[in-house]
Amino acid sequence: MTEKELIERLADAEHDSWARWMQWLFSTCKVNEDKSMTIPAPLVERWMRQAYTIYDDLSEEEKHSDRNEVMHILPIIKEFANRQ
């Protein structure tokens, strides 16, 4: 696998991660009459806190969620490393 192929595979995995997040996010929102969405205040508060918290200071549950996302890309990285 070339570096360019690695970048494309990782970008594809990143898109999949983003799409899963957006689908989940939309499932938590209230759909307004004009088709816009409102994120519930508790989720906004939680995500704002998480966005301004360094990884080391996250709860174990929050770290576990981030580790699960890494598990989607780790096989791609391992495959690249094994071919080098």
C-alpha positions in Angstrom: 0.0 0.0 0.0 1.4 3.4 -1.0 1.2 6.4 1.3 -1.4 7.9 -1.1 -3.5 4.7 -0.8 -3.1 4.9 3.0 -4.3 8.5 3.0 -7.4 7.5 0.9 -8.2 4.5 3.1 -7.9 6.6 6.3 -10.0 9.4 4.7 -12.7 6.9 3.8 -12.6 5.5 7.4 -12.8 9.1 8.8 -15.8 9.8 6.6 -17.5 6.7 7.9 -16.8 7.8 11.4 -18.2 11.3 10.7 -21.3 9.8 9.0 -22.0 7.5 12.0 -21.7 10.5 14.3 -23.9 12.7 12.2 -26.6 10.0 11.9 -26.5 9.6 15.7 -26.5 13.4 16.3 -29.5 13.8 14.0 -31.4 11.1 15.9 -31.1 13.1 19.1 -32.4 16.3 17.7 -35.8 17.8 17.5 -36.9 18.5 13.9 -38.5 21.9 13.6 -41.3 22.9 11.2 -38.8 24.4 8.8 -36.8 21.1 8.8 -33.9 22.7 10.8 -32.9 20.8 14.0 -32.5 21.7 17.6 -29.9 19.9 19.6 -31.1 19.2 23.2 -29.4 21.6 25.7 -27.9 18.7 27.9 -26.1 17.4 24.8 -24.8 20.8 23.8 -23.5 21.3 27.4 -21.8 17.8 27.4 -20.2 18.3 24.0 -19.0 21.8 24.7 -17.3 20.4 27.9 -15.8 17.5 26.0 -14.6 19.8 23.2 -12.6 21.9 25.7 -11.3 19.0 27.7 -7.9 17.4 26.9 -8.0 13.6 26.4 -6.2 12.8 29.7 -8.9 14.6 31.6 -11.9 12.8 30.0 -13.8 10.2 31.9 -13.0 6.6 31.3 -16.3 6.2 29.4 -15.4 9.1 27.2 -11.9 7.8 26.5 -13.5 4.4 25.7 -15.6 6.0 23.1 -12.5 7.6 21.5 -10.7 4.3 21.6 -13.6 2.6 19.8 -13.2 5.1 17.0 -9.5 4.2 16.7 -10.4 0.6 16.4 -12.0 1.4 13.0 -8.7 2.7 11.6 -6.1 0.5 13.4 -6.4 -2.3 10.9 -5.6 0.1 8.0 -2.5 1.4 9.9 -1.4 -2.2 10.7 -1.8 -3.3 7.1 0.3 -0.3 6.0 3.0 -1.0 8.6 3.2 -4.7 7.7 3.8 -3.8 4.0 6.6 -1.4 4.8 
